[in-house]
Amino acid sequence: MLVHDTSKIAESFLYHIWDGGHLKQEMLRTTDGKRVEIISKGKWNVDAGPDFREVILKIDGQLQRGDVEIHTQEGDWFAHKHQRDPNYENVILHAVLWEAKESKPAVTKSGRVIPTLILGDFLDESLERLQVTISDESFGRERTPNICLLGKRTAPEIALALDRWGLERLRIKKDRFKEELNYFNYDQLIYQGIMEALGYSKNQRQFLKLSLKMPVETIWEIIRTYAAEKQELIAQSLLFGAAGFLREESGKTSSEYVRKLLKMWQRLSQMFDFEPLPVHEWQFFRLRPTNFPTIRIAGIAHLLVVFHERGFHARLLDLFLNQKTSPVKLARQVRNLFVVETQGYWKDHYQFENELTAHAGFHLKHLIGSGRANEIVVNVIIPILLTFAEETEDNELAIQIRETYLNSPKLQENSILRQMKEQVLSPDKEKLAIVSSAARQQGLIHIFKYFCRSWRCSECIGAVAQNTDRKSAKN
């Protein structure tokens, strides 16, 4: 029998417990008795900082979004000096394997107490069984099964499975947004979703915090009081100011544009009772300039002006309700609403006072390009509009939204998609060709996250068998 020997338990093993969902979800409670519901387990962070980012929890009925840090023992929080590190300021849950007899709760640098969840009290199997079946060595080395049962199916069968699981991934996203409607209206929800999408991989949390500090209705209420030619500059000053990019030293610049932004922010900021985000929170390291937060903030400022008259929700609904066109064309029309070309100062800058030069070989064409716009449509707009259609019991609209999703063009590939294509489809050209839409890409991602990482092959392939049986019965 295995024993509670901390030297035998690696934190990466605990990551699998969290990420693989090996917890009795209905029973989770913090050490001070608060009920915990996991809405989204978040993303495993391979960079410095907390172990899981973008986590969504309900703690004692209150929806919270932030990070989760995982340790073997409670005292590891202080042993690793996280209480002094501003990177851990956004942690909303400290998950540990075992409770210590004498320990104090984790706290952030600002002094906020973080609730603690004892994983060992809520495992869905014994720790001994989990240690045997999912050793740290195999978890670190082998992230997916060696033999893929789905990959042995025919191309049409795999296509059916990808459509099925792509729609399931859409449902999960829709349910997440539906939960958040208890706290935000549709326009704010769309705005927050767009902001997260613009955050790319390293600035999602910062963009979400910015969207909460500077809500969409606040920005629209202010810019509506200005003439049309000034509205975008006002929107930029509000967002760049709240983001922490407009400081006193900005006034010393030779750029008239930056001086205007600072002057506007100094006047407008008197309306708000909050501190701008610390500028050091924004990540630029190892990002392409097209994904710099400064570029993306300029892009969303433009969108806020474009949508300010009717709002995101009403204008997007108009597009779905009034257009009699094919799903393929409709998907393209929705995408084009979120493409923003470079203009003004940002044609030759990617940061304040950082000029783009010809010898750098970089030419900025878009603040938000078609690739990022597609991501926004698939991951934000379609799930939220589907939520609305189902809430209003508009079945015709729901069908149209799903058809648009199934016909949305492919998104940019990432490491998961490349790995899954290699595992399931390669080298068969016929099979590779079936990944022809964003929905089927989403299906591959869902299979990876919910089946491959937990070696639940029978559940994945079960969907194919069900679809095949239904098809045979019809024939």
N, C-alpha and C positions, 0 to 999 in steps of 0.2 A: 504493500500500500504506500502511495506517495504521501509525503509529509509537507507541512507548511514550512518549507525551507526557502527563505527569500533568495538564496543564491541559486536556486534551481528554477526560479520563475523570471523570465525576461519580460520586459515591458512590451515587446513586440507581440508576445503571446496574449497579453491583455488587450492590445489593440484589436486582435482578431475577435476576442470576446465581445468587444463593443461593436466593431464594424460588422461582424457576422451575426449579430443579434442573438447571442447565446445568453439571453436574460429573460426572466419571467416578467414580461412587460407589464402585466396587469398588477404586479405586486410592488413595483419599485417605490421606495421611500428613502428620503435622505436621513442622515443620522439624527436630525431634529424633528423627524416625523412628517415631513412634507411629501405629498404625492408627486411622483415624477412620471410624466408621459413623454416618450421620445417621438416627436413628430418627424424629425429628420436627423439621422446620425451624423450628418455633415461630411466633410471631406478630410481624408487623411493628409496631414501636413508633413511634407518631407523637408521643408525648410526649417529655419530656427523659429521657436515659438511653440505655442500649445499644440498638442497632438492632433486634435480634430478641429477644423474651422467650419464656420457657417452652420453650426448645429442649431436646431430649433427644438426647444423643449417647452412643456407646460410644467411649471413648478407651483404646486398648490393652486392650480387653475389659472395661473398667469402665464401668458405666452412670452417666452424669452428667446432671444437669438444671440448667439455668441460662440465661444470656444469651450472645448472640454479638454482638461488635462488629466492624464491617466498615470497613476503610480502604483507600485506594489504596496507601499505603506504610506500612511497619512503623513508621517514626518518627512517624506521625500520632498514635499513642497518647499519646506524651509531648508532642507539639506542642499537642494539645487538652487536656492536663493531666488526663487520665483517672486517672492514678496518684494523684491527690490527692482524687478524687471518690468518696465512699462509694456513690453510685448504681451504680458499676461493680464493686462488690465481688463480685457474683454472676456475673461473666463467666467462662465456661468455655472459650471459644475466641476468639482474635483472628484473623479472616480478612482477609487483605490480598491485593491483586492481584499485587504484585511484591515480591520479596525484596530487601532492601537489603544492600549489601556490608558496611557497618559499621553495625550496629544492635544494640540490646540488647532482650531479650524484654520484652513488656509485663508489668507488675506491678500488683496492686491496691494500694489504700491500706494494707492490712494487710501488704503485702510478698509476697503469694502470686504465684508466677510463672504466667503464663497461656500455654498452648501456642499456637503460631502455625501457621496453615494458609495456604499460598500458593495462592490461587485460580488464578493464571495457569498453574500447572503441571498443573491437572487439568480444564481446560475441555473440554466435550464437542464444541465447535466452535472454530475459530480465533477469536481476539479480533477480528480484522478482520471476519469474517462476522457475529459477534454485534453489533459496532458498527453495521454496515450495517442489519441486520434489526431490531435493537431499540435504536434510538437513545434517548438520554436524554430527548429532547423528546417522542417518541411515548410512551415509558413513563410519563412524568409526566402527559401530557395524556389519553392514551387507554388506559384500563385494561381495556377489553373490546372485542370486535369491533364494527364499525359495523352489520354485518348478521348477525343470529343465524339460523343454519340450523335450529336446533332450534325456534325460534319459528315457523317456516313449516310445521311438522308439525301434524297434527290433535291435538285435546285428548286422545283416548285414547292416541295414540302418545307424546305428551309425558308423560302419566301413567305409562306403562310405563317410560319413561326415568328419571323421577324415582324410581320404586320401585327400579329397578335401581341407580342411583347412590346412593340413600339406603342401600340394603343394603351397597353398597361402602364407604360412609363408616363404617357400623357395623363392617364387617370391619377397617378400618384402626384404629379405636379399640380393637377387641378385640385385635388383634395388638400394639398398644402395651402394653395391660395384661398380655397373656400374657408379653411380654418382662420386665416388671417383677416377675412372679411368681418370677423367679430370685432376687429380693432381699427380697420381702415376702410375707406370707401374705394370704389373701383379706380378712380383716377389716381389716388395715392398709391394703391396697390400696383398699378401699371408702372407708375413713376419709379417706385422702389425696385420693381423687377428690372426695368431698363437700367437703372443705376447699377445694380448688381452685375448685370451683363456687361456693362461698360468697364467694370472693375477688373475684368479678365481674371487671371489666376491669383494675382497678388494684392489687388486693391478692392476686392468685393466688400469686405467688412467696412473699409473706409468709406466707400461710396454709399453703402447702406446707412451708415451713421450720418453722412452728409444729407441724405434724403430725409432723415428724421429730424435733423436740426433745422433744415430749410424745406418744409413741406411744399408740395406743389401748389396748393391753393394759396399759400402765402405769397409765393412768387407771382402767380397769376394776378392776384389782387393788386400787387404793387405795379407790375408792368402795364396793367390796363389803364393806369392813371397817366401814362406817358404816351407821347406821340409814337407812331409806328417806327420811325427811323431811330428812336432811342431805345426801343424795347429790348433788343438783343444785348446791347451794352449793359443795360440795367440787370438783365438776367445773369450775365457773366459776372458782374460785380457782386451780386448776391451769392452766387455759388463759389467763386474764387475766394471771396472774403470769408464765408462760413467755413471753407475748406482750410483756411489758414495761410493761403498763398499771398494775401495782400497785407503787408506789414509796413511799418513806418519807413524802413529802408527802401521800400518799393518806390517811394516818392523821389528818391535820388537818381532814378533811372533817366536815361536820355529819351526814352520812349514816351511820346505823348499819350499813346493808348494806355499804357500801364498807369501813368499818372492820373488819367481820367477814371480808370477803374478804382484806384485807391481813393480818390476824392469822393466818388459816388458811394463807395463802401463806408467811408468814415461818416458820411451823412446818414445813410440808410441803417447802419448798424446800431444807431441809437434806438431803433424800434425793437431791438431784440435783447432778451435777457439771457444770453448764453455766451460761453467762451468758444471761439472758433476751434476747429480741430487742430491739434498740434501738428505742425507741418512735417515733423519727423516721422509721423505715422505713415505718410505716403511713400510707396515703394516705387523706385525708378530702376533699381539695380536689376540687371539681366532682363530688362524689358526692351522690346523694339520701340522706337520712338512713336510708332503709330498707336501703341497701347499705353503711352504715358498718360497719367491721370489729367494733366493739364490739357492735352489734346481732347480727351473724352469729355471733360467738363465744358470746354468750348462747344463740343458737339451737342450735349444735352441742353445747353442754353439755347441753341438754335431750335431744337425740337420743342422746347417749352413755348417759344414764340409762335411756332407754326401751329401748335395745338391749343393755344390759349383761349381762342374764342369759344370753342365748343367743348374742349376737354378731350383727353385721350379716348375715354370710353365711348362717348356719343359719336365722335367722328369715325372711330373704327367700326362701330355697329352700323353706321350709315353705309360704309363700304360693303359690308356683308349683306345687308338687307336690301340694298338698292341696285346692286350690280348683278346682272344676269350674264355671267360669263363662266368660263371653265374654271375648275379648281386650280389648274396650273397658272392661268392668267391672274386669278384672284390672289394667289400666293405671291406672285411677282409684284402686284400692285400694293399689297400690304407691305412687303419688304421695302419697296421704293420710298414709302413714307418715312422710313427711318435712315435713309442714306443722306449724309450731310457732306457736301463738298467743302474744301478749305476756302477760307475767305479772310480778307483783312490781314491783321497781325499774324494769324496762324498759317498764312501761306508760306512764310519763311522763318517760322519759329516753332519749336516743339516744347520749349520751356520759356519762362520769362527770361529774357536777355540771352537766350541760347539761339543763335541764328543758324539756320540750315545753310550749308555752303555747298557749292557745286562739286568740289573735290571730295566731299563726303559720300557722294554717290547716292544720296537719299533725296527723294522728291515726294513731298506730302501732297496727295491728291484729295484725300477725304479725312474729315474729322471722324466720321463714322462710315466705314465702307460697306459694301454689299454683304461681305462675309459676316461681319458683326451684326448687321441688320437682320440677316437670316437667323442668327442665333437668338436675337430679341423676339422675332416672330414665333419661332418654334418653342422656345423655352418660357416665354412670358405672355405674349399677346394671345396665342391660341389657347393655352390652358385657362387664362382668366376669362376670355370670352366664352369658352365652353362652360365654365362655372356659372356665368350669367345665364346662358341658354338653359342649363339644367335647373337653375334656381327659379327661372320664370316658366319652366315647362314648355319651352319653345323647341319642340322636337325637330322641326324643319331647319331651324338655325343650327341646332346641335349637329345634325347630319352634315350640313354645309361646312361647318367648322372642322369636323373630323375629315371630310373629303379634302379640304384645303391642306390639312396636316399631312395626310397620306400622299399628297402630291407636291409638297414643299420641296424645293431643290436641296441637294445634299449640302451639309454643313462642312466646314473645314475639318480635316481629319485630325485626331489626336492620338496619343499613344495607346489608349484603350482600343480604339477602332482599328488601328494598325495591328495590334496584337490579336484581336478577335478575327479579323479577316484572315490572318495567317493560320489561326487555330481552326476555324470553322469552314473557310471557303477555299483557301489556297491549296494547290495551284490550279484548281479547276476554273477555267475562264468563264464557263457558263454560270457557276455559282458566284464568282466575284462580280459578275454583271448584275446580279439581282439587287445589290446594295445601290439602288438608283434614286433613293429619296432620303430626306432627313428622318422620316419615320422609321425606315429600316435601319438606319444608323442608330437611332434611339433604341431600337429593338436589340441590336448587338450590345449596346451599353447596358441595357437592363439585364440581359443574360449574364454578362460579365459580373455585374454587381450583386445580383440576387442568386445566381446559381453557380457560376464558375468559382468564385472566391470561397464559396462554402461547400464546393463539391456536391451540389444537389442536382446531379445530372438527370436523375429519373424524373424530377419535377419539370425540368426544362424540356426534356424529350416527350413528356406526357402530353404537352400541348400539341405537339406534332401528331401524335397518335389520335388524339381527340378530333383534330381537324380532318385527318385522313378518314376516320370512321364516319364523320358527318358527311363528307364528300361522297363516300361509297354508298351511304344510305340514300342520298338524293338520287344517285345514278341507278 
